[in-house]
Amino acid sequence: MNAANMANAYKRQQIMTASPAELTLMLYNGAIRFVTESIRAIEKKDIQKAHNANMRAQKIVRELMLATDMKQEISQKWILIDEYILHCLVQGNIKKDKAKLEEAKKLLTDFRDAWSQAMKLARSDKDMDEAAKGKFEA
């Protein structure tokens, strides 16, 4: 098995065993990676590569929007920012506007960082709950 096949197999396994929260984090990381690729391709005047990377980022943002639980109050505001990110990606793609793509990337990075922090807090809360439960069961 060559290195590329091994990497793909590892990535598939990572996705198949990830929690929903971890999958969301992977989606944010993927979107950021593709926006970065699109920006670099624009700088190199590789319009087709810029377009392809941008379309992949747009697809991920749409997927994140579909996965948003609209029953939660915060989701009403979150989805508006997602729509703005998508707008920046579309405009950045049409006009090959690096500034719009940088704006989308910054927002995606902020969301990703907030999501990552929330995951850490949830994990530490769970660990504290389990420790407290063990303490009272002993």
C-alpha positions as CSV (number, residue, x, y, z in Angstrom):
1,M,0.0,0.0,0.0
2,N,1.5,3.4,-1.0
3,A,1.6,6.4,1.3
4,A,-1.4,8.1,-0.3
5,N,-3.6,5.1,0.1
6,M,-2.5,4.7,3.7
7,A,-3.3,8.4,4.4
8,N,-6.7,8.0,2.8
9,A,-7.4,4.8,4.8
10,Y,-6.3,6.6,8.0
11,K,-8.6,9.6,7.2
12,R,-11.6,7.4,6.5
13,Q,-11.0,5.6,9.8
14,Q,-10.7,8.9,11.6
15,I,-14.0,10.1,10.1
16,M,-15.9,6.8,10.8
17,T,-14.9,6.8,14.5
18,A,-15.3,10.6,15.2
19,S,-18.0,12.0,17.4
20,P,-20.4,14.5,15.9
21,A,-18.5,17.3,17.7
22,E,-15.2,16.0,16.2
23,L,-16.8,15.8,12.8
24,T,-17.8,19.4,13.1
25,L,-14.3,20.4,14.0
26,M,-13.0,18.5,11.0
27,L,-15.4,20.3,8.7
28,Y,-14.2,23.7,10.0
29,N,-10.6,22.6,9.5
30,G,-11.4,21.4,5.9
31,A,-13.2,24.7,5.0
32,I,-10.3,26.7,6.3
33,R,-7.8,24.6,4.4
34,F,-9.8,25.0,1.1
35,V,-10.2,28.8,1.6
36,T,-6.4,29.0,2.1
37,E,-5.9,26.9,-1.1
38,S,-8.2,29.2,-3.0
39,I,-6.3,32.3,-1.8
40,R,-2.9,30.8,-2.7
41,A,-4.2,29.7,-6.2
42,I,-5.5,33.3,-6.8
43,E,-2.1,34.6,-5.9
44,K,-0.5,32.2,-8.4
45,K,-3.2,33.2,-11.0
46,D,-4.4,29.5,-11.1
47,I,-8.1,30.4,-11.6
48,Q,-9.4,26.9,-12.0
49,K,-7.7,25.6,-8.8
50,A,-8.9,28.7,-6.9
51,H,-12.5,28.0,-8.1
52,N,-12.3,24.3,-7.2
53,A,-11.0,24.9,-3.7
54,N,-13.5,27.6,-3.2
55,M,-16.4,25.4,-4.2
56,R,-15.2,22.7,-1.8
57,A,-15.2,25.3,1.0
58,Q,-18.7,26.5,0.0
59,K,-19.9,22.9,0.1
60,I,-18.6,22.4,3.6
61,V,-20.1,25.7,4.9
62,R,-23.5,24.6,3.4
63,E,-23.1,21.2,5.2
64,L,-22.4,23.0,8.5
65,M,-25.5,25.1,7.9
66,L,-27.7,22.1,7.3
67,A,-26.3,20.5,10.5
68,T,-27.2,23.5,12.6
69,D,-29.9,22.8,15.2
70,M,-32.3,25.6,14.6
71,K,-34.2,24.8,17.8
72,Q,-31.4,26.4,19.8
73,E,-31.7,30.2,20.2
74,I,-28.0,30.8,19.4
75,S,-28.4,29.0,16.1
76,Q,-30.6,31.8,14.8
77,K,-27.7,34.2,15.0
78,W,-25.0,31.6,14.1
79,I,-26.8,30.8,10.8
80,L,-26.7,34.4,9.8
81,I,-22.9,34.5,10.2
82,D,-22.7,31.2,8.2
83,E,-24.8,32.9,5.5
84,Y,-22.4,35.8,5.5
85,I,-19.4,33.4,5.3
86,L,-21.0,31.7,2.3
87,H,-21.7,35.2,0.7
88,C,-18.0,36.1,1.1
89,L,-16.9,32.8,-0.4
90,V,-19.3,33.2,-3.4
91,Q,-18.2,36.9,-4.0
92,G,-14.6,35.9,-3.5
93,N,-14.9,33.2,-6.1
94,I,-16.8,35.4,-8.6
95,K,-14.5,38.3,-8.3
96,K,-11.3,36.4,-7.3
97,D,-11.3,38.8,-4.3
98,K,-8.7,37.7,-1.8
99,A,-10.0,40.2,0.8
100,K,-13.4,38.5,0.8
101,L,-11.8,35.1,1.1
102,E,-9.6,36.3,4.0
103,E,-12.7,37.6,5.7
104,A,-14.5,34.2,5.3
105,K,-11.3,32.4,6.6
106,K,-11.1,34.6,9.7
107,L,-14.7,34.0,10.6
108,L,-14.3,30.2,10.0
109,T,-11.2,30.2,12.1
110,D,-13.0,32.1,14.9
111,F,-15.9,29.6,14.8
112,R,-13.5,26.7,14.7
113,D,-11.6,28.0,17.7
114,A,-14.8,28.6,19.6
115,W,-16.0,25.1,18.7
116,S,-12.7,23.6,19.9
117,Q,-12.9,25.5,23.1
118,A,-16.5,24.4,23.7
119,M,-15.4,20.8,23.1
120,K,-12.6,21.1,25.7
121,L,-15.0,22.6,28.3
122,A,-17.6,19.9,27.6
123,R,-14.9,17.2,28.1
124,S,-13.6,18.8,31.3
125,D,-17.2,19.0,32.6
126,K,-17.8,15.4,31.8
127,D,-14.5,14.4,33.5
128,M,-15.5,16.4,36.6
129,D,-18.9,14.7,36.6
130,E,-17.4,11.3,36.3
131,A,-14.9,12.0,39.1
132,A,-17.6,13.3,41.4
133,K,-19.8,10.3,40.6
134,G,-16.8,7.9,41.4
135,K,-16.2,9.8,44.7
136,F,-19.8,9.4,45.8
137,E,-19.9,5.7,44.8
138,A,-16.8,4.8,46.7
